[in-house]
Amino acid sequence: HYSEAVARFRDAAEKNASDVRTWIDLAYCLGKLNDHEGAIAALNKGLSFDPLNLAGNTNLGFYLFYLGDHDGAEKQFLRALELDPDFSPAKSGLAEVARARDPGPDGLDGSDIAALICLVVGAFLLAVAWWWPLRDSSTGDEGTPAATPTTPAPAPDVPPRAVRRRRRRREAAERADPEPVSPRRE
């Protein structure tokens, strides 16, 4: 769908090249198709007609950031914040640039730290899940297994169906003829 939209926005941009919104929409569709260079070119063309366009400057900052141009991205986000100091997408983009430049302690960025925290919490929960069934709360002994989770529950004392069926037949026969007749004649 985005490739069809790109074709339509290119046609619209040829008919009315000074319409900044068309260039911004074209850049959005190109970005969805991972053509960040094409999106940057479209935004630069649109911003040549209206350099004070808030959305155009902010989107250009994001596409520059995606390509690793942190200086260019910061410049675009600051330009957008000059136009509107409360524009939250430009603020969040500027914060992303700051995080990318300062990866944090020991070279870890925010996503690495979050992954590390998840790993530690997961290991802790796994240890608790292993230890919890082993503790014996009745005696207070934390090391003696009360029951291991791998011990199967005792099977119910129910004979198989064939055994039950033979037993019922034998009991019914005994009720009908309580004393078996001896096959020998005396």
C-alpha positions in Angstrom: 0.0 0.0 0.0 2.8 2.4 0.8 4.4 1.9 -2.6 1.1 2.9 -4.2 0.9 5.9 -2.0 4.5 6.9 -2.9 3.5 7.0 -6.6 0.4 9.1 -5.9 2.3 11.6 -3.7 5.0 11.9 -6.3 2.3 12.7 -8.9 0.8 15.2 -6.5 4.2 16.8 -5.8 4.8 17.2 -9.6 1.5 19.0 -10.0 1.9 21.2 -6.9 5.5 21.3 -5.9 5.1 24.0 -3.3 2.6 22.0 -1.2 4.8 21.1 1.9 2.2 18.7 3.2 2.5 16.5 0.1 6.3 16.3 0.6 5.9 15.4 4.2 3.4 12.6 3.4 5.7 11.4 0.6 8.6 11.3 3.1 6.4 9.3 5.6 5.5 6.7 3.0 9.2 6.4 1.9 10.2 6.0 5.5 7.7 3.2 5.9 9.4 1.5 3.0 12.7 2.0 4.8 13.9 4.4 2.1 15.3 7.0 4.7 17.5 8.7 2.1 14.4 9.3 -0.2 12.4 10.5 2.8 15.2 13.0 3.7 15.3 14.2 0.1 11.5 14.7 0.0 11.6 16.6 3.3 14.4 18.8 2.2 12.4 19.6 -1.0 9.3 20.5 1.1 11.3 22.5 3.6 12.8 24.5 0.8 9.3 26.0 0.3 8.5 26.4 4.0 11.6 26.2 6.3 9.5 26.9 9.3 7.3 23.8 9.0 7.3 22.2 12.4 6.4 18.6 11.3 8.9 18.7 8.4 11.8 19.8 10.6 10.9 17.2 13.3 10.5 14.3 10.7 13.7 15.3 9.1 15.4 15.0 12.5 14.1 11.5 13.0 15.2 10.3 9.5 18.7 11.8 10.1 18.8 10.0 13.4 17.8 6.7 11.8 20.7 7.1 9.5 23.1 7.8 12.4 23.6 11.5 11.7 23.1 12.6 15.3 24.5 16.2 14.7 22.1 16.8 11.8 19.2 15.3 13.8 19.9 17.5 16.8 20.0 20.6 14.6 16.6 19.7 13.2 15.0 19.0 16.6 16.4 22.3 17.9 15.0 24.1 14.9 11.6 22.5 15.6 11.8 23.5 19.3 12.6 27.1 18.3 9.3 27.1 16.4 7.4 25.5 19.3 9.2 24.9 22.6 6.5 22.6 23.8 6.4 20.2 20.8 6.8 16.8 22.4 7.9 14.8 19.3 10.9 17.2 18.9 11.6 16.9 22.7 11.6 13.1 22.5 13.8 13.2 19.4 16.3 15.4 21.1 16.3 13.0 24.1 16.9 10.1 21.8 19.9 11.9 20.3 21.3 12.6 23.9 20.8 8.9 24.8 22.6 7.8 21.6 25.5 10.1 22.4 25.8 9.2 26.0 25.4 5.4 26.3 25.6 5.4 30.1 28.0 3.6 32.4 30.4 1.1 30.9 29.1 1.8 27.4 25.6 0.5 28.1 22.7 2.3 26.5 19.2 2.3 27.9 18.1 -0.9 26.0 21.2 -2.8 27.2 20.5 -1.8 30.8 16.8 -2.8 30.4 17.9 -6.2 29.0 20.3 -6.7 31.9 17.6 -5.9 34.4 15.2 -8.4 32.8 18.0 -11.0 32.8 18.7 -10.5 36.5 15.0 -10.5 37.5 14.4 -13.6 35.3 17.2 -15.4 37.0 15.9 -14.5 40.4 12.4 -15.7 39.6 13.8 -18.9 38.2 15.7 -19.5 41.4 12.7 -18.8 43.6 10.5 -21.1 41.4 13.1 -23.9 42.0 13.6 -23.2 45.7 10.0 -22.6 46.8 8.7 -26.2 46.5 11.9 -27.4 48.3 11.2 -25.6 51.6 9.4 -27.3 54.4 7.2 -24.7 56.0 5.9 -27.2 58.7 9.3 -27.7 60.3 10.9 -24.4 59.3 13.7 -26.4 57.6 14.5 -24.5 54.4 16.8 -27.1 52.9 14.9 -30.4 53.2 12.6 -31.1 50.4 9.0 -31.6 51.5 8.0 -32.8 48.1 9.8 -32.4 44.9 7.8 -31.1 41.9 9.0 -34.1 39.8 7.5 -36.6 42.2 4.3 -37.8 40.6 1.1 -37.9 42.6 0.2 -41.4 43.8 -2.0 -43.3 41.4 -5.6 -43.8 42.6 -6.3 -47.4 43.7 -8.6 -48.1 40.8 -8.1 -51.3 38.8 -8.2 -51.1 35.0 -11.6 -51.3 33.2 -11.1 -55.0 32.2 -10.5 -56.0 35.8 -13.5 -54.1 37.0 -15.7 -55.7 34.3 -14.6 -59.3 35.2 -15.1 -58.5 38.9 -18.7 -57.3 38.2 -19.5 -60.4 36.1 -18.1 -62.7 38.8 -20.1 -60.9 41.5 -23.3 -61.1 39.4 -22.8 -64.8 38.8 -22.3 -65.4 42.5 -25.5 -63.6 43.3 -27.4 -65.7 40.8 -25.9 -69.0 41.9 -24.3 -68.6 45.3 -22.9 -72.1 45.5 -20.9 -73.3 42.5 -21.7 -76.7 41.3 -18.9 -79.1 41.3 -18.1 -80.5 37.9 -17.6 -84.0 39.4 -20.5 -86.1 40.2 -20.5 -88.0 43.3 
